[in-house]
């Protein structure tokens, strides 16, 4: 269960999902230029959950270990962004990026760099678009790689209060006809979630005013 203050209404979920889809669409275009193949990314749904619930959600894939690319972000709301893939799919993802002609040894050697670059493109594309659409400024750290189960990725043991949440985005990731399921998690405390909700409300109200003006 999430705090009432962190709960997203249906219209808030739809607005964030729509903006996130703009972001991953931008990221897909960047990745397409790298791999020379069609890349499809979409965000089917968004929800706010506790870190413990986020850990359980990723493990519903059946995977026990994951690879995550993480970057801290600061702005009107702050936290840590994670791009997560099941560890078993990470080499497949890397091979699709560096080329199928690479040997397994080369793919393994390039894994860290390729994953960090992919995460940087997707997370920056997503968060930069969210910031631009909401007319805000966001700063992000360099990417780093983390491996482990859901509890490790979402730092469950470090969540010292009930105010630690994850804005959880499921991603459909299709590259070179390889279906790879991934997740974006934005770990934020309650004040940051509250700030995001307020900004989303401003965004929704602005759209509603534009629609009303256009109708009149």
NUPA-69401 format. One record per residue (C-alpha): residue number from 1; x, z, y; residue in three letters; chain. Coordinates in Angstrom, 1 decimal. Layout:
residues N
   num        X        Z        Y   residuo   cadena
   NUM        X        Z        Y       ALA        A
...
END
This chain:
residues 216
   num        X        Z        Y   residuo   cadena
     1      0.0      0.0      0.0       UNK        A
     2      1.2     -0.7      3.5       UNK        A
     3      0.5      1.3      6.6       UNK        A
     4     -2.6      0.2      8.6       UNK        A
     5     -0.3     -0.5     11.5       UNK        A
     6      1.7     -3.0      9.4       UNK        A
     7     -1.3     -4.7      7.8       UNK        A
     8     -1.7     -8.4      8.8       UNK        A
     9     -5.2     -9.8      9.4       UNK        A
    10     -6.0    -13.2      7.8       UNK        A
    11     -5.6    -15.0     11.1       UNK        A
    12     -2.2    -13.3     11.7       UNK        A
    13     -1.1    -14.3      8.1       UNK        A
    14     -2.3    -17.9      8.8       UNK        A
    15     -0.4    -18.0     12.1       UNK        A
    16      2.8    -16.7     10.7       UNK        A
    17      2.6    -19.0      7.7       UNK        A
    18      2.0    -22.0      9.9       UNK        A
    19      5.0    -21.2     12.2       UNK        A
    20      7.2    -20.5      9.1       UNK        A
    21      6.2    -23.9      7.7       UNK        A
    22      7.4    -25.5     10.9       UNK        A
    23     10.7    -23.6     10.4       UNK        A
    24     11.2    -24.5      6.7       UNK        A
    25     10.2    -28.1      7.5       UNK        A
    26     13.0    -28.2     10.1       UNK        A
    27     15.4    -26.7      7.4       UNK        A
    28     14.3    -29.3      4.9       UNK        A
    29     15.3    -32.1      7.3       UNK        A
    30     18.7    -30.6      7.7       UNK        A
    31     19.2    -30.1      3.9       UNK        A
    32     18.0    -33.7      3.3       UNK        A
    33     20.9    -35.0      5.5       UNK        A
    34     23.4    -33.0      3.4       UNK        A
    35     22.2    -34.0      0.0       UNK        A
    36     20.9    -37.4      0.8       UNK        A
    37     17.8    -36.8     -1.2       UNK        A
    38     14.2    -35.7     -0.4       UNK        A
    39     13.9    -32.0      0.1       UNK        A
    40     10.5    -30.3      0.2       UNK        A
    41     10.0    -26.8      1.4       UNK        A
    42      6.7    -25.0      2.1       UNK        A
    43      5.5    -21.5      2.6       UNK        A
    44      2.2    -21.0      0.7       UNK        A
    45      1.5    -17.5      1.7       UNK        A
    46      2.7    -14.5      3.8       UNK        A
    47      2.2    -10.8      3.4       UNK        A
    48      3.6     -7.5      4.6       UNK        A
    49      4.6     -5.1      1.7       UNK        A
    50      6.8     -2.1      1.2       UNK        A
    51     10.4     -2.7      0.0       UNK        A
    52      9.4     -1.4     -3.4       UNK        A
    53      6.5     -3.8     -3.6       UNK        A
    54      8.7     -6.7     -2.6       UNK        A
    55     11.1     -5.8     -5.4       UNK        A
    56      8.3     -6.0     -7.9       UNK        A
    57      7.0     -9.2     -6.5       UNK        A
    58     10.3    -11.1     -7.0       UNK        A
    59     10.7     -9.6    -10.5       UNK        A
    60      7.2    -11.0    -11.4       UNK        A
    61      9.1    -14.3    -11.8       UNK        A
    62     10.5    -12.9    -15.0       UNK        A
    63     14.0    -12.8    -13.6       UNK        A
    64     16.0     -9.6    -13.6       UNK        A
    65     18.9    -10.7    -11.4       UNK        A
    66     18.8    -12.6     -8.2       UNK        A
    67     21.2    -14.1     -5.6       UNK        A
    68     20.3    -13.5     -2.0       UNK        A
    69     21.7    -14.9      1.2       UNK        A
    70     21.3    -12.3      3.9       UNK        A
    71     21.6    -12.4      7.7       UNK        A
    72     20.8     -9.7     10.3       UNK        A
    73     18.7    -10.7     13.3       UNK        A
    74     18.0     -9.2     16.6       UNK        A
    75     15.5    -10.0     19.4       UNK        A
    76     12.0     -8.7     20.3       UNK        A
    77     11.9     -7.6     16.7       UNK        A
    78     14.9     -7.0     14.5       UNK        A
    79     15.9     -6.6     10.8       UNK        A
    80     17.5     -8.4      8.0       UNK        A
    81     16.5    -11.8      6.6       UNK        A
    82     17.0    -12.6      2.9       UNK        A
    83     16.7    -16.0      1.1       UNK        A
    84     16.4    -15.2     -2.6       UNK        A
    85     16.6    -17.2     -5.8       UNK        A
    86     16.7    -16.1     -9.4       UNK        A
    87     20.4    -16.0    -10.4       UNK        A
    88     19.7    -18.4    -13.3       UNK        A
    89     18.6    -21.0    -10.8       UNK        A
    90     21.4    -20.6     -8.3       UNK        A
    91     23.9    -22.9    -10.2       UNK        A
    92     21.1    -25.6    -10.5       UNK        A
    93     20.5    -25.3     -6.7       UNK        A
    94     24.2    -25.6     -6.0       UNK        A
    95     24.6    -28.6     -8.3       UNK        A
    96     21.8    -30.4     -6.5       UNK        A
    97     23.6    -29.7     -3.2       UNK        A
    98     27.3    -30.5     -4.2       UNK        A
    99     26.4    -33.4     -6.5       UNK        A
   100     25.7    -33.8    -10.2       UNK        A
   101     29.1    -35.4    -10.8       UNK        A
   102     30.9    -32.1    -10.2       UNK        A
   103     32.1    -30.2    -13.3       UNK        A
   104     30.6    -26.7    -14.1       UNK        A
   105     33.9    -25.1    -13.0       UNK        A
   106     33.8    -26.8     -9.6       UNK        A
   107     30.1    -25.9     -9.2       UNK        A
   108     31.0    -22.2     -9.9       UNK        A
   109     33.9    -22.4     -7.4       UNK        A
   110     31.6    -23.9     -4.7       UNK        A
   111     28.7    -21.6     -5.4       UNK        A
   112     29.3    -18.9     -2.8       UNK        A
   113     30.0    -21.5      0.0       UNK        A
   114     27.0    -23.7     -0.9       UNK        A
   115     24.6    -20.8     -1.2       UNK        A
   116     25.7    -19.4      2.1       UNK        A
   117     25.4    -22.7      3.8       UNK        A
   118     21.9    -23.3      2.3       UNK        A
   119     20.8    -19.8      3.3       UNK        A
   120     22.1    -20.3      6.8       UNK        A
   121     20.2    -23.5      7.2       UNK        A
   122     16.9    -22.2      5.9       UNK        A
   123     17.0    -18.8      7.5       UNK        A
   124     18.2    -20.1     10.8       UNK        A
   125     15.7    -22.9     10.7       UNK        A
   126     12.9    -20.5      9.9       UNK        A
   127     13.8    -17.7     12.4       UNK        A
   128     14.8    -20.1     15.2       UNK        A
   129     11.6    -21.9     15.0       UNK        A
   130      9.6    -18.7     14.9       UNK        A
   131     11.5    -17.6     18.1       UNK        A
   132     11.0    -20.9     19.8       UNK        A
   133      7.3    -21.2     19.0       UNK        A
   134      6.7    -17.6     20.2       UNK        A
   135      9.0    -18.3     23.3       UNK        A
   136     11.4    -15.6     22.4       UNK        A
   137     15.2    -15.4     21.8       UNK        A
   138     16.7    -14.4     18.4       UNK        A
   139     20.3    -13.7     17.5       UNK        A
   140     21.6    -13.9     13.9       UNK        A
   141     24.7    -12.8     12.1       UNK        A
   142     26.8    -14.9      9.8       UNK        A
   143     25.4    -15.1      6.2       UNK        A
   144     26.7    -13.0      3.3       UNK        A
   145     25.8    -13.1     -0.4       UNK        A
   146     24.3    -10.2     -2.3       UNK        A
   147     23.5    -10.1     -6.1       UNK        A
   148     21.4     -7.8     -8.2       UNK        A
   149     17.9     -6.8     -9.1       UNK        A
   150     15.0     -6.6     -6.7       UNK        A
   151     15.8     -3.0     -5.8       UNK        A
   152     19.4     -4.0     -4.8       UNK        A
   153     18.3     -6.9     -2.7       UNK        A
   154     15.6     -5.0     -0.8       UNK        A
   155     17.7     -1.9     -0.5       UNK        A
   156     14.9      0.2     -2.0       UNK        A
   157     17.1      3.3     -2.5       UNK        A
   158     18.1      3.1      1.2       UNK        A
   159     14.5      3.0      2.5       UNK        A
   160     14.3      6.5      3.8       UNK        A
   161     10.8      6.5      5.2       UNK        A
   162      7.4      4.8      4.7       UNK        A
   163      8.1      2.7      7.8       UNK        A
   164     10.4      0.2      6.0       UNK        A
   165      8.5     -3.0      5.3       UNK        A
   166      9.2     -6.6      4.2       UNK        A
   167      7.5     -9.6      5.7       UNK        A
   168      7.4    -11.5      2.4       UNK        A
   169      7.2    -15.3      2.3       UNK        A
   170      7.0    -17.2     -0.9       UNK        A
   171      8.7    -20.6     -0.9       UNK        A
   172      8.1    -23.7     -2.9       UNK        A
   173     11.5    -25.4     -2.9       UNK        A
   174     11.9    -28.9     -4.4       UNK        A
   175     15.1    -30.8     -4.2       UNK        A
   176     16.0    -33.9     -6.3       UNK        A
   177     12.9    -33.3     -8.4       UNK        A
   178     14.2    -29.8     -9.3       UNK        A
   179     11.5    -27.2     -8.8       UNK        A
   180     13.1    -24.0     -7.6       UNK        A
   181     11.0    -21.0     -6.6       UNK        A
   182     12.5    -18.8     -3.9       UNK        A
   183     11.5    -16.2     -1.4       UNK        A
   184     12.2    -15.2      2.2       UNK        A
   185     12.1    -11.6      3.0       UNK        A
   186     12.4    -10.2      6.5       UNK        A
   187     13.1     -6.5      6.2       UNK        A
   188     11.8     -4.7      9.3       UNK        A
   189     10.8     -1.2     10.3       UNK        A
   190      7.4     -0.4     11.6       UNK        A
   191      8.2     -0.8     15.3       UNK        A
   192      9.5     -4.3     14.6       UNK        A
   193      6.5     -5.2     12.6       UNK        A
   194      4.3     -3.9     15.4       UNK        A
   195      6.2     -5.9     18.0       UNK        A
   196      5.9     -9.0     15.9       UNK        A
   197      2.1     -8.5     15.5       UNK        A
   198      1.8     -8.1     19.3       UNK        A
   199      3.7    -11.4     19.9       UNK        A
   200      1.6    -13.2     17.3       UNK        A
   201     -1.5    -11.9     19.1       UNK        A
   202     -0.2    -13.4     22.4       UNK        A
   203      0.4    -16.7     20.6       UNK        A
   204     -3.1    -16.8     19.0       UNK        A
   205     -4.8    -15.9     22.3       UNK        A
   206     -2.8    -18.7     24.0       UNK        A
   207     -4.0    -21.2     21.5       UNK        A
   208     -7.6    -20.0     21.8       UNK        A
   209     -7.5    -20.3     25.6       UNK        A
   210     -6.1    -23.9     25.3       UNK        A
   211     -8.9    -24.8     22.9       UNK        A
   212    -11.6    -23.2     25.2       UNK        A
   213    -10.2    -25.1     28.2       UNK        A
   214    -10.1    -28.3     26.3       UNK        A
   215    -13.7    -27.9     25.1       UNK        A
   216    -14.9    -27.1     28.7       UNK        A
END
